């Protein structure tokens, strides 16, 4: 059989590689200098058209809307003074970098061994290990974490069926994944929210995000606790060699996050910019180690595969960022024509942001889109002291939506591999946790907004 790495690349793959490289370079350069909007816009359009078969319906709709606004803005001149295209350039480059990171992680033997170790814990403690394992892997792999963990668990599905544990462990994966957007600096929830609300710093929301993630997975564990959780954790602990494998994976996550934090403090970069630089350097370094070991394709093939596989997310995420910027600037352009809501209503409005995101998710609206629109509308109307709580409401609402909508990628992937109905799963298995989370988050954010406006 011919070696795929030795086969010539198709013209489509060559163009994808060039497009991905241009997007990465433009995103990195945009941190320090202004990047012309038109060339990058054309590059993104070429990517979308070239890979149009991979675009789902929401991506096609968002892509057409953004393309019309893009050319309209370019012809009328407002695009040059807008923040819309810089946001698109940044998000597109970040997704390419995350795609390279995800591919490198999926090839790593210790990552696959760690996932296998987590999936094969004894029955009593398996929920906790699966939940925590999915959470950690999601930082690297994003939606790939759901596919990896579900695939490993599905190999012993017959045993899980006899133990009546299929639904329980599927919920563990969903909840572990959903807790990641609540705090991770690499999560799209954090990147998009902070890019729309630059007044809010990452470390302002980090403690609340971590607390919310812990409470969310803790409540999920208590709601799922039953006979299958009776075994002691001590007997379920991995052996020392297995702990070393798990430790290496966790250490990589810690190192990546530490690099992002270090760039933020030492280089005086914004948190989103620090994340982009950290992910880009980390992913290329990991790819470089693998290429030296003969375990990875050449960079041109890596870029081509990443662009082709990530085009749907790039169109949706970048397009949503573009629309959010346009909406916010349109509202700001009206000046005093749109009156800010009275202070008495602001706590309620902010508290309803997570509810709106979950409700939109039930109608197949991705949280990328709903968060961008809601933040774009509310940013000019919410006083600066309350913006931190608006950011927190959107970030936490994103996480809650990830495990409560049957249309999010992680729910679709996990339920399909595990042989379950995603809609039935989140309605029956996660409804109580979703309602509880929305009530707690809404009450906390409403109270925090009220207090901040009294100062």
PyMOL commands that set and color helices and strands:
alter all, ss='L'
color gray80, all
select helices_A, chain A and resi 4-6+11-30+37-50+52-54+57-76+78-81+84-107+109-119+123-141+143-154+157-162+166-180+188-196+202-224+227-229+233-236+240-266+271-292+299-333+335-337+343-362+367-379+384-402+409-418+422-454
alter helices_A, ss='H'
color red, helices_A
deselect
rebuild
show_as cartoon
